[in-house]
């Protein structure tokens, strides 16, 4: 990890986070076993100021960039994956909002003040019938204008961090303008409720419940992003918090397996199993995978933060997520092979890492979409070259 620490502020944040390592890891098993939301962990991160770390310094935040976020999120995920992925959505929403100036200055100033007070925010965009918004489905949630207010009704799924969110950034279909808009909705508004539907075998603590909106009334001014369909799709490096999470899980699995190999000594051999060639093969393969994808992920993050290089990013962000997620799955599998049957005991963290890491396959962008996009880019590039030769 030291190879990827580039700035003093990164080391300062890592030092703060490592002070929470033992607490987060100790809580991790119970969070998973009982499907609990990591309330204490999130509260600790708020107290540390971590939840305003991606807020620009001009707005009172930490001013961290995408590379910084990836580094820190990988670390948090190595402590507890549910905590990392849940808070990662908040960090990435804040980073994108202010980087791209998606809202008016007045609204950005408002949410910055709220974040400074400890408020948490996430987008509520996915729906059961439309799936991930990255697939392009139109939301069935509707917003109807009545006087100076909007009335919003619908149900959102996968609303991570729901138990502690202060604000939901809700996507809805606006019939009168035939477009999709995002509305800033406070958790205490009448008609808003959380249906605790999140019951999975992976990332059991993310609190990704359903958000239910029944005739929720918001002021017309809270249509903060009025025309999503009218805007082009820019690359969003802040979504690299997703692969960072699964890289952290894979690293945790690797560390546990190597520690086990150095300590476990069956009476059939003299010394620990780490001296065995087949175990060394697995350890070497794990570290090689981690080296490859870590360099890929951090390189993509660094290119995104470099404004002179960002325009040349085409498929790298999605490809980094694809590579990291699939390699992370492979690393956890190898770690489990080192432990053998012990790895699937319920009191062993590897079985949790195994379940958690597979959730990455279902976070955006999906593998098939990434591969297709890469293929189409290659096809179009070849057509352009052929046209240039004519």
N, C-alpha and C positions, 0 to 999 in steps of 0.2 A: 504493500500500500504506500510506503514511503516514496516510491518512485513517482507517484501521482500527486503528491502534495506539492503545490506550486507557490502557495502564498501563506504568509503568517496567519492571516485570518482563518484559513482552512485548518491549520494546526490548532488554533485557539478554540475553534468550534469542536474539533475532534476531542480535545481535552475535556471540554464540557460534557460532551455526549458520553465519553467513556466513564465519567463519574456515575452515569445512570445504567451502565452495562449490567451490573449485578442485579439491580432491581428489576430491570426489564426482562432479563433472562429468567429470573425467579418467578415472575408473574406469568411468563409465557405459557408454561404447561397448564396452569389453571385456566387461563384465557381460552386456550384450545379445548381443554377437556370439557369445560362448562359452556363454551360458546359465549363468553363474556366480552363486553366491549372494554378495551384497555383504558378506562377512564383515568386511572392514576397516571399511566404513562403519558397520555395526552396532556393532562394537567401539568405534569413535570415539564413537558416541552413548551407549553405556554409560559410557564414561570421562567424558563431559561431564555425566553425571547425567540425561540426557534421558529415559532409560527409567524413571526414578522421578518424572518431572515431574508426572504426573497422580495420583500417590499423595498423599493429604491430608497437610498439614503435621503433623497430630497423629500421624501414623505415620512421620514422618521423610522425607516426600516434598516435592515442589515446590508442591503445592496448586493446580495449574493447573486451570482450568475448561474447559468445552467450547469457548467462544469462543477462549481462549488456544490450545488444541490445534489448532483449525482454522487459526488464523493461522500457527502454526509448521509444521504439516504441509503447508500450501500451499507454504511456503518450501522445505522439504526436498524436496518433489516436483518443484519447479522445478529442483533439482539432479539428482535421480535418482528416477524414479517407483517402481522396484522397492523401493528402500530405504524410501521413504515409506510405501507401502502395507503392506509387511511389518511395520515397526515400529508403524504405526498400529493394527494389530490388538492388539498388546500394550498400547499406551496406552489404547485404548478399553475393553479387558477390565478393566484395573485401575481406570479411572475409574468404570465401571458397578458393579463389585463393591463398591467402598467407598461410592459415593454411595447405592446402594440397600440396602447392608448385606445382600447376598445370602448371606453366610456367617455363621457364629457369630463372636463376637469373638475367640475363640481361634484360629480358622483365619485370620481377617483379620490378626491380629497376626503369625502365622507367615509368611504370604505377604509381608507388608510387610517383615519381616526378610530374607527371601530376595531380594526385589526390591532392597533396599538393598545386597545383596552382588553384584548384577548379574544375578540370575535373570531369565529371560524366560518369559512365559506366553501361551498363546492357546487359544481354544476349538477343539475338534475335534468338529464337529457334522455336517458335510455327508457324505453317502454317495452312492455311484454310483446306487443304485436309488431313493433318496428325493429327491435333488437338494438344493437349499438348504433348511435348516430353516425358513426363513420361509414355505415352502409348506405346512408342517404335516405332512410325512411322518413316520412312526414309524421310529426308527432300527432297523436290523437288528443292530447291535451289542448284545450281551446281557451282563448282569451277573447272575451266579448266586451266591447266598449259600452259603458253606460255612464253618460255624463262626463265627469272629470275622473272617472275610475275605470279600471279593468276588472272584470270578474273572470277568474281562472278556475277551471275544473279539469281534473284528470288524475292519472296515477303514474308515477315514475318508479322504475325499478333500479336496483344497484346504486342506491344513493349512499355511497360510502361516507362514513363519519357522521351519519344521521343523528345518533344519540346526543352529539355535542355541537352540531352545527347551529350557528346563529342565523346565518343567511343561506337560502337556497337560490341558486341562479337557475330559474325554471324556464325551459324552452316550451313554447306553445304556438299553435297555429292561429294566425290572425286572419280571420275570414275576410274582413273588409278590405285588407290590402293584399291578401293572398300571399302571405310570406310567413316566415318563422321569426319570432322575436324571443329575446331572453328578458325575463322579469326578475327583479330583485325582491325576494319574498322573505320576510322575517318569520322566524320560527313560532312566534306567539300570535300570529294572526288567526282570527276565527275561521274555522273551516279547514285548517291545516292539521294534519295528524301523521304520525309515523306508525305504519303497520309492520310489526317486527317479523318479517318473513325470511330473514337471512338465516338459513339453516343448512350449511354446506359441510363438506369434509375438508375443505381448504380455506385458509385465511378466515377462520371462524370468528375472529374478533374485529373485523373491519366495520361492523355495524352497517352493512350495505342493504338496509331495509327499503321497503317501499315508502315513497312519499305520496300521501293522499291529499288531494286538493278538492274540496267541495264548496264551490261558490266562494272562493277566497277573493276578497276585494282588496286591490292595491291602487294607490294613486297613479294617475296617468304618467306621472313623472318617473315612475319606477320601471318603465319599459326602457331598460338601459342599453339594450342592443336591439334596435328596431327592425333590422332587415338583414337577417343572416343569409338568405338566398341571394341577395344582391351583392354579396361580397365574395371575392375569390378566396380559395383555400391556400393560405400561406403555410409554410412549414412551421411546426411548433415544437421547438426543442425541449420545452418544459415537460413534454410527455416522456422524456427519457427518465423521469423518476420511476417509471414502470419497470424497465429492465434493470435499473439500479437496485430495485427491491429484490428481484430474483437472483441477481448476482450476489447480493448479501446473504441470501439464504444458502446458495451453493457454497459460499466461502465458509459459512458456519458449519455446514455438513462436512466439508473437507477438513476443517480444523478439528472437529470432533473425531473423525475417522483416523487422522494422523496421530492424535493424542492417544486414542485407543490402541493403535498399532504399536506405539512406543511403550505401552504399559502392559499389554496383555501378553502373558507368557504361558501357554499350555504346557503340561508336563511331557508332551510328546517331543518338544524341542528344548534346546538350551538357549534361553534369551527370549526377547520379545518377537512377535511376528513381523515387526518392521524389518527384520533382517532377511525375510524370505523374498525370493525374487518375484513371485507372483504378486505379493503385497506391494513391493516397490514398483512393479509395473502399473498397478492401479493408482498408486500415489502419483507417479510421474504423469500418467494420463490425466488425472484430475488437475494437476497444476498446469499442464500444458493447455488444457481447455480454458482454464481461468485466465491464463496469460493472454491467450488469443482474443477472447471476447472482451476482456477488460481494456486492452489496448484499442480495440474497435470502438467500444462504447465511449471511452474518454476522448478518443480522437474525434468522434462525431460531435460530442459536446463542445470540445474546443473549437471545432470548425464553425459550429453554430454561433458561439459567442464572438467570433471574429467577423465583424460586419463586412469586411472585404471578401471573406470566403463564403459567407452564408448564401449568397445568390447561386453558388455553384452546387449547393446541396440538392440532390434530387431524390434518391432512394436510400440514402445512408441512414437516416433516422429510423425508418421502418426496418431496414436490414439489420441495424444494430439491435433492435428489440427482438427480432426473429432469432438472430444468432445467439444472443445472451440467453434468451428463454430456453431454447432447445439445448444449448450447452449446459445450462444450469441443471436441467433435468438429467442429463447424462452424468454430470458430476455427482449429484446426489445418489444416483443409481450405483456408481462405482464405490462411493463411500459406504453404502449399505452392503455391497459385496465384501468389503473389508471386514465388517463386523459379523456378517453372516446372519444367522437366525436372531441374534441379539438385537439386530436393527429394527425388527418389527415388534419388539416388546412395547407395550403401551407406555411404559415409563422411560422409553428411550427417545431422545429428541429427534433422532433420524427419521422415525416414522412420521413425525410432524413436518419435518423439512420436505419429506417425500410428497406429502399431500399438498403442502403450501406451494411448492415450486411449480406444480402442474397447473396451478391457477393462471400462470402467465400465458398459457396457450389461449386463454379466453379474454385477455385484455387487448385493447386495440393498440396497433393495427393487427388484425388476424394474419396468420401465416399465409393463407391462400391469397389474400389481397396484396400482401407484400410481394410475394413471388410473381403474381400476375403483373403488378406495376413495374417490377424490374424487367420482366420479359417484354412488356409493351414499349418500355423505354429503349431497350436494345433494338427492337424491330424498327421503331421510328428513327433511331439514329442511323441504322443501316440504310433506310429509305432516303434520308437526307444526304448521306454520302453518295448514294447511287445517283441521285438527282444532280448533285454538284459535279459529277464526272461527265454528265451528258453535255 
